[in-house]
Amino acid sequence: MQSSLTYLTAEELALRLPYTERTIRDRLKDSVLLEGTHYFRPFGGRKILFIWEHIERDMMNPRVDDRVSIPMASGGVFHG
């Protein structure tokens, strides 16, 4: 089965967006880029892969998301 999604590291994502890799990791991740929607941790590890098609879709959406984000002990984030 072939995936139709594009998975990117923070470094690769920085090449497509006008943000540095550090800004993506420190400021965008978990504020506008949400775990489970815009990125995931393959096999439950530490490495993060961003889903380009989801980011591209949502960065064009002017709607402000008012969900609450709660850090979890496991390292994930709950979005309520």
Summary of the structure (lengths in Angstrom):
residues: 80
radius of gyration: 12.6
end to end distance: 32.2
largest distance: 35.7
contacts: 175
relative contact order: 0.20
helix: 32%
strand: 20%
